[in-house]
């Protein structure tokens, strides 16, 4: 039995993520958490959810709140609050605006739900994961971000479509930044358990085009419909189910690494991690030399931005 709190539950991603989480059988309590002034939206969302629960025969404890006291006893707290990314805006541009928001919520979670796990969704997610880790004071395994999980799922879908196979037959992942410097691990990609490089069709695979599609997928959706909602929300729900179900699945999330990937570390970034009830544990891996180079460049980019953001926060929000 588990309690999940969604901070930022008045936004579309927060709402649909909360709704997806509500379908997880062992989630028995959900708190839709928002800012003062959003009470009507929170109440309306709650009532809409309850109507759907009646139709589905689902019974759980659902509440909304603007009171930090209601974070108590959460098993997972999802931080989805912040300024949304707009058309043409790089994720890194969001960092300074969202860092203070995430830092405040991380401190709040630490004060009211000190045994919880924090799942960061706010962008740029790798930098915001580092902010939440620092300002919560939690051990690294109990703070992780959505990272490249959705990117990996997008690549998985594109590969499955190209080879005309069921998506479950494809295992692949993207590491590094959830953004421009992401790195696909073709060396770790299999189809039906067969290394993709061993398939004759691999030579004609439009690898660069596929990765570009993944890299620009979010902006494409924003341009066409105004926001990314269902993909991120479903990805969030998958991570919550994996953790609360103690599944020990290996998924690509933003986590703090030390030396797990070719001794590259001291940063929060997208890497394969084992997820269970204790949180996220990066898995030591070896990858191709070309992938190491790309990953190192991605790490340096995120490390530099993180350092700049932390310096700003140290001045305005000292611990």
N, C-alpha and C positions, 0 to 999 in steps of 0.2 A: 504494500500500500504506500502511495507516495503523494507528496504535495509539490506542485510546480507553480512558481510565480512568474508571470510574464510582465516585465517592466517595459512600458511602451505599448500597452495593449489597446491604445486608441488608433494606432496606425494600421494600415492594411496588412502588412506582414505580421505584426504582432497579433492581430485579430485572427488571421487564418492559421498562424502557428499555434495559438491557443486552442483553436477549434480542432486542429489536427492532433494535438497532444491529448485533447479530451477523448479521442477515440482509442487511446492506449488503455487496455483493460485494467492495469494495475495502478493507473493514476486515479486517485480518489478525491483529490482536492486541487482546485485551480484558483489562483488569485489573479484577477485582471488588474494590474497596477498602473496608475497613471498620475499625471500632475493635477494639482488643484486648478479648477476651472474646467476640467474635462469630465466632471461627474455625470452629466447627462449622456455623453457618449458611452461612458463605461456602463451606466445603468441600461441603456438601450442595447448594448452588445450583450450584456448578461441575459436580458429578457429574450433576445433572439436566440442565444445559445440554448436556453432552457426549452424554448419551443422545439428546437431541433432534437434535444435529448428526449422529449416526449415522443416525437415521431420515431426515434430510433430505439426507444426502450432503454435508454442510457440513464443511469442514476449516479450522480457524483455531487460533491459539495463545491458549488461555484459561487464565488463572491468577487466584488470589485472593491478597490480601496485606493486611497491616497495617503493612508496612514502607515508609516514605516513599521509600526508594531505588527502589522499583518504579514510581514515577511517571516515572522518567527516560524521555526520548524519546517522551513522549505527544504526539500531534498535537492531541487535544482532551481536556480533563479536565472532566468533568461534576460539579459540586458539587450533590449532592442530599441532603446531610446536614442534620439539624436536627430541632427539635421539630415534629411534625406539627400541622396545624390541626385543632381539634376542633369539634364541633357548636356553633353559636352564637358561635364565636370569630372576630373580625375579623382579617384578615391583619396589620394593623398591630400588634395585640397580641403578635404573635410576634417582633417586631423585636428587642427587647432580648435575648431568649433565644437567638435564632439568630445574632445579629451576631458574637458572640465565636467561635462555631463556624466560621462562614464566614471570618472574619478569619484564624483559625489555619490553615485549609486553604489560603487564598490565599497566605499567607506560605510554606507548605510547598511549594505548586506552584511558586512563584517560585524557591525554593531548589533544587528537584530537577528541574523541567521548565521552564526559563526561556523556551523557545521555543514553548511550547504556546499553545493558545487555551482560555480558560475559558468554559464555559457554565454559568450559574447557574440552578438550579431552586428552591432553598430559598426559602421565603416569609418575609416579603413580598418578592417577587422584585425589585422595582425598588430597594428599599433595600439588599437583599443584593447586588445587582449593583454598587451604588456602593461597598459595603464591600469586595467582592472586587477592584474596580478600584483602590481606594486601597491596600489591604494587599498586593496583588501587585506594585504598581509597574509593571504592564504598560501599554502604550499603550492608549487607549480602544477601538481596533478589535479588540483581542484579548481583551476581556472583554465579554460580553453575556449577557442573561438570557432565559428563556423568555417573559417579558413577556406581551403580549396576543396572542401567536400562537394559542394554544388558544381564547381568547375570540373571535378573528376567525373561526376555523374553526367555532365554535359558531354564530355569527351567519350565516355562509355556509350552514350546514345548515338553519337555520330559514327563511332567505329562499328557498332552493331548494325546500323543502317547501311554502311558501306559494304559490309560483308554479308548482309542479309541473314543475320542470325538473331536469335532472341537476345535481348539485352542482358539477361542473366548469364549468358555464356561469356561475356566480356568482363575481364578484370583489368582495370587500368587505374592510374592515378596521376594527379598533377600535384607538384610540390612548389614551395616558394611562396611568393606574394600572391594574395588574392587580388590580382591586378595585372598590370602590363608585363611584369617580369616573371610571370608564372612559368614553370618548367614541366613539360610533359615527360613522364618516365616511360618511354617506349621500351626500354630494357626490362621493365617490370609489367609489360602488357601481354596478356594471354587471351586466347579465344578457345573455349572448350578445353582449357588446360594446356594448349599448345602455344609456345612462344610465338608472338606475332611475326617476328623476323623469319620464322621457319615456314611461314605460309607464302606460297608463290605470289599471291595477290598483294603482299606487303610492298613490293617494289613499285606498284602503281598507286599506293595509298597517298592521297594528297595531305600529307602530315602538316605542312605549314599552314595550309588553308584551314584544316580542321582546328588547329590551335588558335588561329586568328578568329575563327567563329566562336570558340569558347571565350577568348579574351574580350570580344566585343558583344557577347550575348546579352549581358545586362543592359548595356547602352542601347542595343537594338530594340529590346523589349520596352525600355523607357521611352524611346523615340516613337514607337508604334502605339503603345497603350498607356504610357504615363508612369508606370511603376512595375517593378518586378515583385510579384506577390506569391504565386502558388509554388514555384520552384524553391525559393528560399524557405518558405513556410514548411513545405514537405521535408526538406533537408533538415531543418531544425527538429522537426518531430522525429525523424529517424535517429538523430543523435540522442535525443531524450530517451527514446525507447531503448536504444542500445545501452545507455548508461544504467537506467533504472532496471532494465531486464538483466543486468550483469552479464551481458552477452559475450564480452571479450572479443568483439569484432575489431578488425583493424581498418580504420577509416582515416581519410586525410583531413586533419583539422589543424587549426592554428594552436600550437603548443610551444612551451618554452623548451628549447633544446640546448644541450651543453656540447656534446661531441658525438651524438648518435649518427650524424651524416658526415662521414669523412673528417671528423674532428672540427667541423664547422658549427659554431654555436653562439651562445649568449644572446639569444634573440627569440621572440615569439614569431613563428612563421609556420606555413603549411607543411606538415610532414605526416607520414603514416604513424598512427598512434593506436594503441590498444585501449579500448573504452570499456569500462565496467563501473560498478557501484562506487569505486574509489576515485573515478575520474579518468583522465587521459594520460597515457604513458607512451611517449615516443619510442618507436621501435628502431633499434640500430640497423642501418642498411648500408649496402655498397651499391653504387650506381655507376653507369658509364662515365668515362672521363669528360665527354662533352656535356653531360648532364650535371656533373660536379661543377664545371665552370659556370654554367647558367645559374645553378643554385647559389653558388658563392656570390655572384653578381646580385641576385635577388636579395640575399641576406644582407649584403652591404647596403643596398638601397633602403631596406626596412630598418636596419640598425641606425643608419644616419637620421632618418625621419623620426624614429623613436627617440633618439638622443635629443633631438631638437624639441620635440614635444615635451619630454620629461623636464628639460631645462626651463621651459615656459611654466610648466606646472609647479616646479620647485619654487618659483618666484611667487606665483599667485595662490598656490595651495600647498604650502609646506606640510609635510607629514607631522 
